[in-house]
Amino acid sequence: MAMVAARRFVVRGRVQGVFFRASAARRADELGLRGFARNLPDGTVEVLGLGEAAALDALAGWLRQGPPLANVLEVAEYPEDPCGHPDLTDFRTG
């Protein structure tokens, strides 16, 4: 069994009001990840993913493109403690 990893991403650009969170959740579900995507007050989107490292790499690649209406300028990536989020059993938007 693969080890669970966790990463937090902050996506900057035209990423609010363009179905970014819903599209990210769909992609994360396809990859078998748990976590969340939420809008932040500064206009960015925060995404937390938990799962296999290869799936997180695939999500990171998708986040750099985003859905068709988005214009991603930057994706900052931060390691997270996968044990710090025991309440996340699926991928959700907030």
MOLIN-V402774 format. One record per pair of residues at least 24 apart in sequence whose ideal C-beta (glycine too) atoms are under 7 Angstrom apart, sorted by the first residue. I is the first residue (numbers start at 1). GAP is how many residues later the second one is. Records with the same first field share a line. If there is no record, write none. Layout:
I = GAP, GAP
This chain:
2 = 50
4 = 46, 47, 78
5 = 48, 51, 77
6 = 42, 43, 44, 74, 75, 76, 79
7 = 42, 49, 70, 71, 72, 73
8 = 38, 40, 70, 72
9 = 38, 51, 54, 66, 67, 68
10 = 34, 36, 66
11 = 33, 34, 36, 52, 61, 64
12 = 32, 61, 62
13 = 57, 58, 59, 60, 61
14 = 56, 57
15 = 29, 30, 51, 55, 57
16 = 27, 29
18 = 49, 51, 52
19 = 48, 50
20 = 25, 46, 47, 50
21 = 24, 72
22 = 71
23 = 44
24 = 39
25 = 66, 67, 68
27 = 32, 35
28 = 31, 63
29 = 62
31 = 24, 27, 28
33 = 26, 58
34 = 54, 55, 56, 57
35 = 53, 56
36 = 52, 55, 56, 57, 58
37 = 56
38 = 55, 56
48 = 32
50 = 32, 35, 38
